[in-house]
């Protein structure tokens, strides 16, 4: 039976009828071909994974923990490690406020199910992580969008105007550091103001901090969760600082939310991987993470700077970008009239180089960022970055 015939006989949910694959999945398929230099996905550098130490950790767990392969509750020692990690970020919390998830993506999905009614409201920036848009799509919400200042982050004045005008969203979605895709970090003043608005209007903030530990400045700014423990729901992940395939993330939320989140998670996947929770905890027992994160910061800073240098030498006049203080991406704006969706097609076909076009992140199908592109710098060596940017420049020149 063809896909068309199948859709003709099976009634899909209303929201699923218009569902399409994300640009990320398309990019994963297109950028995996032979000879492709990919700046498309937010991939960590595989040569920097602590593979040997993780292998020792999982071997030790399997040899000593008879419950490692069994259904089990969330692993309490890992929660204790996360409390210590949050202290590095300037956040005080207790183990009873930590909720383990299958990556930060699941944390988003669980919170959306907990907080968002079908047809409800959400406040988010008008150019935002496509995975978040997928999470809320089944609820068919009204997404109340606000602009982003490329130097200071989310337009908090616009958030205030929406709330003062009567908007009552289920939550505000904010990427505090290393914004995906815009690569900007929110200024300390805006963090404080947004928290004040959450307190004043009784609206939770879903704070996505997947890139907070990857800071390239001498003094990292604490996340909003450091300012409020009641209205800020913090999302973290081991994907970018250890390895994506471990699929372990966490939330820091008010303790009364742990029970309903547990019920929702049980309906989703029974429980998070017992083995990977114990493996990460065993790795952290050795005290290796601070040195490893410092290595990532040093290596990724070199790659970030290599891409910035290549942009300066290869991009056309009128192109603009900024130096990100956190994360894995650079957001570049090309001269008006260049469609980066078409540019991507030509870049892959003619020069075997890939990126994500800006329109992939527009809320509601907006093409306001059609002349922009998101570039990942963490996955390629400086030499590959130089070669890839030279290839992209040739396509632009043609």
GITA-V826434 format. One record per pair of residues at least 4 apart in sequence whose ideal C-beta (glycine too) atoms are under 6 Angstrom apart, sorted by the first residue. I is the first residue (numbers start at 1). GAP is how many residues later the second one is. D is the distance in Angstrom with one decimal. If there is no record, write none. Layout:
i=<I I>
gap=<GAP GAP>
d=<D D>
This chain:
i=<1 1 6 12 12 15 15 15 21 21 22 23 23 23 27 27 27 27 30 31 31 31 31 35 36 36 37 37 37 38 39 39 39 40 40 40 42 42 43 44 44 45 45 49 50 50 53 53 54 57 57 57 58 60 60 61 61 61 61 61 62 65 67 68 68 72 74 75 75 75 77 78 78 79 79 80 81 82 82 83 83 86 86 89 89 90 90 91 91 93 93 96 97 97 98 98 99 99 99 100 100 101 101 101 102 102 102 103 103 103 103 104 104 104 104 105 107 107 107 108 109 110 110 110 111 111 112 112 112 113 114 115 115 116 116 116 118 119 120 120 121 121 121 121 122 122 122 122 123 123 123 123 124 124 124 125 125 125 126 126 127 127 127 128 129 130 130 132 136 143 144 144 145 146 146 146 147 148 148 150 152 152 153 153 153 154 156 156 156 160 160 162 163 163 169 171 171 172 172 173 174 174 175 175 175 176 176 176 176 177 177 177 177 178 178 178 179 179 181 181 181 182 183 183 183 183 183 185 185 186 186 188 191 195 195 195 197 198 198 198 199 204 204 205 206 207 207 207 207 207 208 209 209 210 210 211 211 212 213 213 214 214 215 215 216 216 217 222 224 225 225 225 228 230 233 234 235 236 237 238 238 238 239 241 242 246 248 248 253 257 284 288 289 296 300 303 304 306 306 307 307 307 310 310 310 310 311 311 314 314 315 316 318 319 320 321 321 328 328 329 329 330 331 332 333 334 334 336 338 339 340 340 340 341 343 344 346 346 347 347 347 347 348 350 351 351 351 353 353 353 355 355 356 356 357 358 358 358 359 359 359 362 362 362 380 380 384>
gap=<4 5 4 4 5 122 123 125 4 5 108 4 333 337 4 13 14 329 318 5 7 9 323 317 316 318 316 347 351 316 316 336 337 314 315 316 286 334 336 196 334 333 334 194 4 242 230 235 229 222 225 226 221 4 222 4 7 217 218 221 6 213 5 207 210 202 26 202 203 206 204 199 203 16 19 15 203 16 168 10 12 5 7 123 134 132 136 134 135 4 159 159 155 158 152 154 152 159 162 150 172 5 6 148 4 145 170 134 136 144 146 106 131 133 145 26 128 142 144 27 26 151 154 155 4 95 4 23 24 151 146 55 56 4 23 54 21 21 21 50 21 23 46 48 19 21 47 48 21 36 46 49 4 19 49 21 23 29 19 237 234 235 242 4 51 230 231 41 5 220 18 23 218 9 12 13 8 6 34 34 35 38 31 33 37 20 34 37 38 4 37 5 4 38 34 33 35 31 33 33 31 33 4 5 33 10 31 33 47 8 34 35 149 33 148 149 4 5 150 180 193 149 141 144 146 147 148 140 141 4 5 33 33 29 32 33 4 5 7 33 32 27 29 27 27 16 17 18 25 27 27 14 27 27 30 115 116 11 28 80 112 113 5 111 85 109 108 4 8 7 9 27 4 24 20 18 16 14 12 4 8 10 5 52 4 30 28 32 4 4 5 4 4 4 78 74 73 76 79 23 70 78 4 75 76 79 4 10 75 79 4 80 17 15 13 9 11 48 50 45 47 45 43 41 39 4 37 35 33 31 17 18 33 16 4 13 4 49 4 6 45 48 6 45 40 43 44 35 38 39 18 20 4 18 16 11 14 15 8 10 11 4 6 7 4 5 4>
d=<4.8 5.3 6.0 4.3 5.1 5.9 4.9 5.4 4.6 5.9 5.0 6.0 5.9 3.4 5.3 4.0 6.0 5.8 5.7 5.2 3.7 4.7 4.0 4.7 4.9 5.7 4.9 5.8 3.7 4.5 4.7 4.4 4.9 4.4 5.5 5.2 5.0 5.7 4.1 5.8 5.7 5.6 5.8 5.0 5.6 5.6 5.9 5.7 5.8 5.0 3.9 4.3 4.5 6.0 5.6 5.1 5.0 4.6 5.5 5.3 5.8 5.9 5.3 5.3 5.2 4.5 4.5 4.1 5.6 5.8 4.8 5.1 4.1 4.3 4.3 5.7 4.3 5.1 5.3 5.9 5.7 4.1 5.3 5.9 5.9 3.1 4.6 5.0 4.8 4.8 5.0 5.0 5.3 5.5 5.7 5.9 4.4 5.7 5.4 5.4 5.2 4.4 4.3 4.6 4.3 5.0 5.2 5.8 5.9 4.9 4.4 5.1 4.7 3.9 4.2 5.7 4.5 5.4 4.8 4.7 4.9 5.6 5.3 5.8 5.9 5.8 4.9 5.2 5.4 5.2 6.0 4.4 5.4 5.1 5.0 4.3 5.1 6.0 5.1 4.9 4.8 5.8 6.0 4.1 5.0 5.4 5.2 6.0 4.9 6.0 4.6 4.5 5.1 5.8 4.4 5.9 4.8 5.7 3.9 5.3 4.9 6.0 5.3 5.9 4.5 5.9 5.7 5.9 5.5 5.3 5.3 5.6 5.2 4.8 3.8 5.5 4.5 5.8 5.7 5.6 4.1 5.8 5.2 3.3 5.5 5.9 4.9 4.8 5.2 5.9 5.8 4.2 5.6 4.7 5.9 4.5 4.9 5.9 4.9 4.9 5.8 5.7 4.5 5.9 4.7 5.1 5.7 5.8 5.1 4.6 5.5 4.7 4.1 3.1 3.3 2.2 5.9 4.9 5.9 4.8 4.1 4.9 4.0 6.0 4.7 5.7 4.6 5.1 5.3 5.0 5.4 5.5 5.0 5.3 4.6 4.9 6.0 5.3 5.1 4.1 5.7 5.4 5.7 4.8 5.4 5.8 5.2 5.9 5.4 5.1 5.0 5.1 5.6 4.8 5.9 5.0 3.8 5.8 5.2 5.6 5.8 5.9 4.2 5.0 4.6 5.9 4.9 3.8 4.8 4.6 4.0 5.9 4.8 5.8 4.9 4.1 5.8 5.1 4.0 4.4 5.6 5.0 4.2 5.8 5.9 4.7 5.4 5.7 4.5 5.6 5.8 5.6 6.0 5.7 5.2 4.7 5.0 3.8 4.9 5.8 4.3 5.1 5.6 5.8 5.4 3.7 5.0 5.8 4.8 3.8 3.9 5.7 4.0 5.2 4.7 5.6 4.3 5.5 4.3 5.4 5.7 4.7 5.8 5.4 4.9 4.4 4.9 5.8 5.0 5.6 3.8 5.8 4.6 4.5 5.9 5.3 5.3 5.2 5.5 4.9 5.9 4.8 5.6 5.9 3.8 5.9 5.4 4.9 4.3 5.2 4.8 5.5 5.4 4.5 5.8 3.2 3.1 5.8 4.6 5.8 4.8 3.4 5.9 5.8 3.8 5.0 6.0>
